[in-house]
Amino acid sequence: MQPNGGLSTRNKIIEMAEAMRSVGDGCTKDDLLLKGFTERQINIFGLKATELATVMASAA
């Protein structure tokens, strides 16, 4: 995985952000683990996915 670029990285961040939105406020690491993300993915992409989920939620 490339934490700073690449199509795969962008897709994983988008996928994680959508998962966060589906869980809603208070989404936790455990929620993401249950959605199929690994601890490594959460650690690498979690902050960017959180930022994106916030933007997506405010745009809706």
C-alpha positions, -999 to 999 in steps of 0.1 A, spaced: 0 0 0 11 35 -7 0 58 21 7 89 2 -7 82 -33 -19 58 -59 -53 48 -71 -55 19 -46 -49 43 -17 -76 67 -29 -101 39 -33 -94 25 2 -98 60 17 -131 65 -1 -142 30 9 -133 37 46 -150 71 45 -182 56 32 -181 29 59 -177 56 85 -207 74 71 -228 43 72 -220 38 108 -226 74 117 -214 96 145 -192 78 170 -177 53 145 -149 35 162 -119 14 152 -139 -17 162 -167 -6 138 -142 -4 110 -126 -38 119 -161 -53 117 -165 -37 83 -134 -56 71 -106 -31 74 -73 -42 90 -56 -24 119 -29 -14 95 -53 2 70 -71 20 98 -38 34 112 -26 45 77 -58 58 62 -80 66 92 -73 103 95 -78 110 58 -109 89 57 -123 108 87 -116 141 70 -133 128 38 -163 114 57 -168 148 74 -167 166 40 -191 140 25 -215 144 54 -216 181 52 -221 181 15 -252 158 18 
